[in-house]
Amino acid sequence: MPRMIFVNLPVSDVARSTAFYQAIGFTLNPDFSNAQASAMVWSDAIHVMLLDRGFYATFTDKPIADTHATSAALLCLSFDSRDEVDDISRAAVAAGGRETRAVTDQGFMYGGAFEDPDGHTFETVFMDTAPAAD
């Protein structure tokens, strides 16, 4: 079996979060989803599990961070073009997310950041590797 990562995120409304993640390009895997959790697929190796806060709490004894007030992690999604970065940034805001850092062009690197409705922060990046190859 190939190595994969499952990012587990506590959410206040599984249905709302599922709709948000579908709007920004994730695919729902219904085989591992129910009223308490949605399995969202980004790629063959990267999956995001949206877990109802109560269900999430059954996996940890620690308090669950209020990610609107506290940064718990910065997750970064990479893209093949600047246009794809722009597309997901617009889609995130249109689906109820919030831009936390405007998209900037640093020449070889292009990206920004947004948060989902529960405050989980995703950075976006396109890296032009051609200059590094010279």
N, C-alpha and C positions, 0 to 999 in steps of 0.2 A: 504494500500500500504506500502511495507517495506521502511525504510529509505534508501536513496541512496545519493551518492555524484557525482556531475558532475564537473569535473575539466575543466575549459575553458582555452585553450592555444592559443595565437595569433601565427599564422604561416605565413611564406612568400609564401609558395607554398603548397596548400591543397593536391594536388595529391602526391607530393613527401613525405609529412608528413604522409599521409595515408599509403603509401607503407612502410615507415619506421616502423610505429606502427604495421602494419600487420606482418612485418618481425620479430618483437620481441614478437609476441604472442597475440596481441590485435585482436579483431574481429570487422569488419565494420558492423554497423547497417544501412542498406540502407534506412530504413524508416525515418531516421532523418538526412540524408546526402544529400548534393548537391554540386554545384561548389564552394560555399562559406564556407561549413562546412562539416566535417566528424565526425560522432558519433562513437567513438571507445569504445568497451566493454572490460574491464579487468575481471570483475566478475559480478554477479547479482547486486551487490551494488555499484560498482565503474566503472564510465564511464569517458572518456576523450573526450571533444569536441575540435576538431581542427578547429579553426576559422580563416579565411582569416583576415589579420591585419586590413583591411578596415572595414570588418564586425564586428570584435571584437571592434573596436573603437566606434561603434554605441551603445555599452553597458556601456561606461564609458566616463567621461569628463577628466580623468587623462591621462598623456602621457603614451604610451605603452613602457615598459622597453625593452631595448636591452639586452636580456638575454645572449648574447655572452660576454657582458661587465659587466653586473650587475646581481647579484643573486636576483631573485624575490621570489623564493620558492625552497625548497628542498622536493621533493616528494619521498616517499620510498615505494618500492614494496617488499612484503615478499614472501618467497618461502619455499617449504617443504623439500628442500635438498640443499647441496652444489653444486651438479651437475646442478640443475636448475639455481642457481646464475651464475655459469660459462657459461651455455648455453645462457642466455639472454645477458650477457656481451659480449660474442663473436658475437652474432647476432646483437647487437646494433652497434658495430664497423663495421661489414661486411655490414650493411645497410646504412652506412653513418654517424653514430653517432661518438662520441669521448669519450674514457675512461677518466674520470676526476680524479678518484682515483682507483688505482689498487685494485683488490680483496685481502683482507687480512683475515687471520684466527686468531681470538682472543680466540680460544677454544670454548666457548659457543656461540659465534657470528661470522658469516662469511659473508662478503659482500664487496661491493665496490660502485662505482658510474659511471654513464655515462651521457652524454647529447645528446639530439636529434639534428637534423640538425639546429634547431632554437635556440639552447643553453639552452633549458629547462633541468634542472638537475634531474635525477632519481637516488636515492640510491637503492641498492639491499641488501637484508639481509635474511639469514637463521639463526634462533636462535634455538639452541639445548636446549629445556626446561627440558630435563631429569635431569641434575645436580641440577636444582632449585627444582625439586620435591623431592629430597632426604632430 
